[in-house]
Amino acid sequence: MLALRVLRRSLLIGGALLSVAFALGGCSSQFADMAPTDAQAHPREPGSYLPVHDLPPDRDQAVIPPDQRAKIEAELAAARDRQAVAGKDAK
C-alpha cells in the first residue's frame, strides 16, 4: 500500500515537472528572437517607401532579331508537341 502511494506521488511530481518543462520550453522560442546586448542597432526610417519610379538601366545586349526569335519559337512549339504526343503514348 505504501509503495503504491510513493509510486503515485512520484508520477504526480514527474508529470508536474514535465508540464513545467514544456511550458518553459515554449517560452524559450520568444527569447531566441531577441537580439543580443552587444548587437549593433540598425536605424529604421519610418515612412520610407520602395522606389517605385526608379527604372533599371538600359540593357547593353542587343534584342534578338525577329528571324532568330521565330526559329526559337518554332523549336519550342515542336518540343511541346513532341512532349504532348509522348505523354499521350505513356497513358
DACORBEL-V653222 format. One record per helix or strand. SS is the DSSP state (a for helix, b for strand). FROM is the first residue (numbers start at 1). TO is the last residue. If there is no record, write none. Layout:
# DACORBEL-V653222
SS | FROM | TO
SS | FROM | TO
This chain:
# DACORBEL-V653222
a | 2 | 32
a | 66 | 90
